[in-house]
Amino acid sequence: MTADERGRLIDALTLEPTAEPSTFRAAAVSSAARPPTAAVYGGQLVAQALLAAARAVPSERAVHSVHGHFLSRGDTGQDLDYVVEPLREGSAQSVVSVTARQGERDVFHLVASFAAASEGPAHQLSVVSAPPPEELPDPSAGTDALDPASAAWLRTLAAAFPIDLRFVGEPPRVALNRGAQVEPQVTTWVRTTDPLPADPMLHAAAAAYISDLFLLATSLAPHGLWIGDPGVTAMSLDHAIWFHAPVRADDWLLYDRHGLWSGYGRALSRGTLTDRDGRLVATVMQEGLVRHRPGAAPTETRKPR
């Protein structure tokens, strides 16, 4: 599948000013894989809200953290309005609040913090090692050898996101479909399918878009479940990103995700994004709601062999 067939991420991240002060509009984004009735992808909300927040801060300040809360379901068939409110403008830090709305309904709320670069002690823990992306198969091609359910899932995945993926190891959904036990970890190389302009904030927003992909799923897979499973309700509740270094989202990034915990109807997942040189560029945390759906037929969980 070509980049044109998948769409361009930069189109999904375009914001236009509106007649209302400090308000920016993102046009509805729907496709065959995400029809107008589908829910807006959480990473899109985080990325667009971050770009809206950046409109309110000095250009020399880079984002270093975002904290978002998903408030209600967004529809891909409707425009999104992002209302920006500066919370703090100090000599070294800017803090901005952004609310995403569809009509009178609040969909998402984000608080973003920006600061100029400064010097200080530096270290990072060792990061996961993986074969280079060039040595890994493209999951959007060569699905003929897979079972029909796995092949259909990979085709839908490729059509839904303007992202190149290379799974390190077997994709978890494929493993579930063949009845294997799946660990609470998903590691992929990721990049945008299209080159992006040399705008650091746009690349940070693209990384934010990527950051929601398969994150909550890591906490479902050990239980034989997946996002969209008819027997389970799964949705993101909040999402946080700490940016540690400038990121280039149209070059390969290694995204390592772990489902740290699940229980009491919730799950907590963590992810790290590193560049090809092994430099940690961002850390992601997300809590999600995970519950068995009342009244639904029991899920036919894939039994490990």
C-alpha positions as CSV (number, residue, x, y, z in Angstrom):
1,M,0.0,0.0,0.0
2,T,1.5,3.4,-1.0
3,A,1.7,6.5,1.0
4,D,-1.0,8.1,-1.2
5,E,-3.4,5.3,-0.5
6,R,-2.8,5.6,3.2
7,G,-3.2,9.4,3.2
8,R,-0.8,12.0,4.5
9,L,-0.4,12.6,8.2
10,I,0.3,16.3,7.6
11,D,-3.2,16.7,6.2
12,A,-4.7,15.2,9.4
13,L,-2.7,17.6,11.5
14,T,-3.6,20.8,9.6
15,L,-5.4,23.5,11.8
16,E,-7.1,26.6,10.5
17,P,-8.0,29.7,12.5
18,T,-11.7,30.4,13.1
19,A,-13.7,33.5,13.7
20,E,-13.6,32.8,17.4
21,P,-10.6,34.1,19.2
22,S,-7.9,31.5,20.1
23,T,-9.8,28.7,18.4
24,F,-8.5,26.5,15.6
25,R,-10.4,24.0,13.5
26,A,-9.4,20.6,12.2
27,A,-11.4,19.3,9.3
28,A,-13.2,16.0,9.6
29,V,-10.9,13.0,8.7
30,S,-12.7,9.9,7.6
31,S,-11.8,7.1,5.3
32,A,-12.9,3.6,4.3
33,A,-11.0,2.2,7.3
34,R,-12.4,5.0,9.6
35,P,-15.9,5.9,8.3
36,P,-17.7,9.1,9.5
37,T,-19.4,7.1,12.3
38,A,-16.1,5.8,13.7
39,A,-14.5,7.3,16.8
40,V,-11.6,9.8,16.4
41,Y,-8.3,8.1,16.9
42,G,-6.8,9.3,20.3
43,G,-3.4,10.1,18.9
44,Q,-5.0,12.5,16.4
45,L,-6.6,14.4,19.3
46,V,-3.3,14.6,21.2
47,A,-1.4,15.7,18.2
48,Q,-3.9,18.3,17.0
49,A,-4.3,19.8,20.5
50,L,-0.5,20.0,20.9
51,L,-0.2,22.0,17.6
52,A,-3.0,24.3,18.8
53,A,-1.2,24.9,22.1
54,A,2.0,25.7,20.3
55,R,0.2,28.7,18.6
56,A,0.2,30.4,21.9
57,V,3.8,30.2,22.9
58,P,7.1,31.7,21.7
59,S,8.6,29.8,18.8
60,E,11.9,29.2,20.6
61,R,10.3,27.1,23.3
62,A,9.9,23.4,22.7
63,V,7.3,21.1,24.2
64,H,8.5,19.0,27.1
65,S,5.3,17.5,28.4
66,V,1.6,17.0,27.6
67,H,-1.1,15.6,29.8
68,G,-4.5,14.8,28.1
69,H,-7.8,13.5,29.2
70,F,-10.3,11.9,26.9
71,L,-13.7,13.2,27.8
72,S,-16.2,11.9,25.3
73,R,-16.3,10.1,21.9
74,G,-15.2,12.2,18.9
75,D,-16.8,11.4,15.5
76,T,-14.6,11.3,12.4
77,G,-17.4,12.8,10.4
78,Q,-17.4,16.1,12.2
79,D,-14.9,19.0,12.4
80,L,-13.0,19.5,15.7
81,D,-12.5,22.9,17.3
82,Y,-9.6,23.5,19.6
83,V,-10.0,26.3,22.1
84,V,-6.7,27.5,23.5
85,E,-6.2,29.2,26.9
86,P,-2.7,30.2,28.2
87,L,-2.3,29.2,31.8
88,R,1.1,30.5,32.6
89,E,3.7,32.6,30.7
90,G,6.9,32.8,32.7
91,S,10.5,33.7,31.9
92,A,11.4,30.0,31.2
93,Q,8.1,28.1,30.8
94,S,4.8,28.4,29.0
95,V,1.8,26.3,30.1
96,V,-1.3,26.1,27.8
97,S,-4.7,24.5,28.1
98,V,-6.5,23.2,25.0
99,T,-10.1,21.9,24.8
100,A,-11.2,20.0,21.7
101,R,-15.0,20.4,21.0
102,Q,-17.5,19.1,18.6
103,G,-20.5,21.4,18.8
104,E,-21.3,21.9,22.4
105,R,-19.6,18.7,23.5
106,D,-16.1,18.6,25.0
107,V,-14.2,15.7,23.5
108,F,-10.6,16.1,24.8
109,H,-8.6,18.3,27.1
110,L,-4.9,18.8,27.1
111,V,-2.4,20.8,29.2
112,A,1.0,21.3,27.5
113,S,4.2,22.7,28.9
114,F,6.9,24.4,26.8
115,A,10.4,25.6,27.7
116,A,13.6,26.7,26.1
117,A,16.5,24.3,26.0
118,S,19.0,24.4,29.0
119,E,22.0,22.5,30.2
120,G,22.0,20.0,33.0
121,P,23.1,16.4,34.1
122,A,22.2,13.8,31.4
123,H,21.7,10.1,31.4
124,Q,19.3,7.4,30.3
125,L,18.7,3.8,31.1
126,S,19.4,1.1,28.5
127,V,16.7,0.8,25.8
128,V,15.4,-2.3,24.1
129,S,17.5,-3.6,21.2
130,A,16.0,-4.7,17.9
131,P,16.9,-5.6,14.4
132,P,17.0,-2.6,12.0
133,P,13.7,-1.9,10.3
134,E,15.1,-2.8,6.9
135,E,15.5,-6.4,8.1
136,L,11.9,-6.7,9.2
137,P,8.9,-7.5,6.9
138,D,6.4,-4.9,5.9
139,P,3.1,-6.1,7.6
140,S,1.0,-4.4,4.9
141,A,2.5,-6.8,2.2
142,G,2.8,-10.5,2.0
143,T,-0.3,-11.4,4.0
144,D,-1.3,-14.4,1.8
145,A,0.4,-16.8,4.1
146,L,-1.7,-15.6,7.1
147,D,-5.1,-16.8,8.3
148,P,-7.9,-14.7,6.8
149,A,-8.7,-12.8,10.1
150,S,-5.0,-11.8,10.6
151,A,-4.6,-10.7,6.9
152,A,-7.8,-8.6,7.1
153,W,-6.6,-7.0,10.3
154,L,-3.3,-6.0,8.8
155,R,-4.9,-4.6,5.7
156,T,-7.3,-2.5,7.8
157,L,-4.4,-1.3,10.0
158,A,-2.4,-0.2,7.0
159,A,-5.4,1.7,5.5
160,A,-6.3,3.4,8.8
161,F,-3.1,5.1,9.6
162,P,-0.5,7.1,7.5
163,I,2.2,5.3,9.4
164,D,4.9,2.7,8.3
165,L,5.2,-0.1,10.8
166,R,7.7,-2.9,11.3
167,F,6.8,-5.4,14.1
168,V,9.7,-6.7,16.1
169,G,8.5,-10.3,16.4
170,E,5.1,-11.6,15.5
171,P,2.2,-9.1,15.5
172,P,0.2,-9.8,18.7
173,R,-3.1,-10.1,16.9
174,V,-1.7,-12.7,14.6
175,A,-0.3,-14.6,17.6
176,L,-3.7,-14.4,19.3
177,N,-5.5,-15.7,16.2
178,R,-3.3,-18.8,16.2
179,G,-3.9,-19.4,19.9
180,A,-0.6,-18.4,21.3
181,Q,0.2,-16.8,24.6
182,V,1.0,-13.1,24.2
183,E,3.2,-11.1,26.5
184,P,2.1,-7.6,27.5
185,Q,4.7,-6.0,25.2
186,V,4.5,-4.7,21.6
187,T,7.7,-3.3,19.9
188,T,7.6,-1.7,16.5
189,W,9.7,0.5,14.3
190,V,7.4,3.4,13.3
191,R,7.6,6.5,11.0
192,T,5.2,8.6,9.0
193,T,4.6,7.4,5.5
194,D,5.3,10.9,4.0
195,P,8.2,13.2,4.6
196,L,7.5,16.1,6.9
197,P,8.7,19.7,6.7
198,A,11.6,20.7,9.0
199,D,9.3,22.0,11.7
200,P,10.2,20.6,15.2
201,M,6.7,21.2,16.6
202,L,5.2,19.3,13.7
203,H,7.5,16.4,14.3
204,A,6.6,16.4,18.0
205,A,2.9,16.3,17.1
206,A,3.5,13.5,14.7
207,A,5.3,11.5,17.5
208,A,2.2,12.3,19.6
209,Y,0.0,10.9,16.9
210,I,2.1,7.7,16.8
211,S,2.2,7.4,20.6
212,D,-1.4,6.1,21.0
213,L,-0.9,3.2,18.5
214,F,-1.1,-0.2,20.3
215,L,-0.5,1.3,23.7
216,L,-3.6,0.2,25.5
217,A,-3.6,-3.0,23.5
218,T,-0.5,-4.2,25.4
219,S,-2.6,-4.6,28.5
220,L,-5.3,-6.6,26.6
221,A,-3.3,-9.1,24.7
222,P,-2.2,-11.3,27.7
223,H,-5.9,-11.9,28.4
224,G,-6.6,-13.0,24.8
225,L,-8.4,-9.7,24.0
226,W,-7.9,-6.9,21.5
227,I,-9.2,-3.4,20.8
228,G,-12.6,-3.9,19.1
229,D,-13.2,-7.3,20.7
230,P,-17.0,-7.6,21.0
231,G,-16.8,-8.9,24.6
232,V,-14.9,-6.0,26.1
233,T,-15.1,-2.3,26.4
234,A,-11.7,-0.7,26.0
235,M,-11.0,3.1,25.8
236,S,-8.3,5.5,26.7
237,L,-8.9,7.6,29.8
238,D,-5.8,9.8,29.9
239,H,-2.5,10.1,28.0
240,A,0.8,11.7,29.0
241,I,4.0,12.3,27.0
242,W,7.4,13.6,28.2
243,F,9.6,14.8,25.3
244,H,13.3,14.4,26.2
245,A,14.9,15.4,22.9
246,P,14.1,16.7,19.4
247,V,12.4,14.0,17.4
248,R,12.3,13.3,13.7
249,A,9.0,11.4,13.1
250,D,9.6,10.7,9.4
251,D,12.7,8.7,10.2
252,W,12.4,5.3,12.0
253,L,11.7,5.4,15.7
254,L,11.7,2.3,17.9
255,Y,8.5,2.3,20.0
256,D,8.6,-0.2,22.9
257,R,5.3,-0.6,24.8
258,H,4.6,-2.5,28.0
259,G,1.2,-3.2,29.7
260,L,2.4,-2.6,33.3
261,W,-0.8,-3.5,35.1
262,S,-4.5,-4.2,34.7
263,G,-7.3,-4.7,37.3
264,Y,-10.5,-3.2,38.7
265,G,-11.6,-2.3,35.2
266,R,-8.5,-0.3,34.3
267,A,-5.1,-0.8,32.7
268,L,-1.8,1.1,32.7
269,S,0.6,1.1,29.8
270,R,4.0,2.7,29.2
271,G,6.0,3.3,26.1
272,T,9.4,4.6,25.1
273,L,10.4,6.1,21.8
274,T,14.0,6.0,20.8
275,D,15.7,7.1,17.6
276,R,18.0,5.0,15.4
277,D,21.0,6.1,17.5
278,G,19.4,4.7,20.6
279,R,18.7,8.1,22.1
280,L,15.5,8.2,24.2
281,V,13.3,11.0,22.7
282,A,10.0,10.5,24.5
283,T,8.3,8.5,27.3
284,V,4.5,7.8,27.1
285,M,2.0,6.7,29.8
286,Q,-1.6,5.9,29.4
287,E,-4.4,4.7,31.6
288,G,-7.4,3.0,29.9
289,L,-10.7,1.6,30.8
290,V,-10.9,-2.2,30.2
291,R,-14.2,-3.9,31.2
292,H,-16.2,-7.0,30.2
293,R,-19.2,-5.6,28.3
294,P,-22.4,-6.2,30.2
295,G,-24.8,-8.4,28.3
296,A,-22.3,-9.4,25.7
297,A,-21.8,-13.0,24.8
298,P,-18.7,-14.4,26.5
299,T,-15.6,-13.7,24.4
300,E,-14.1,-16.8,22.8
301,T,-10.7,-16.1,24.2
302,R,-7.7,-17.5,22.3
303,K,-6.3,-20.3,24.5
304,P,-2.5,-20.5,24.6
305,R,-1.1,-23.8,23.5
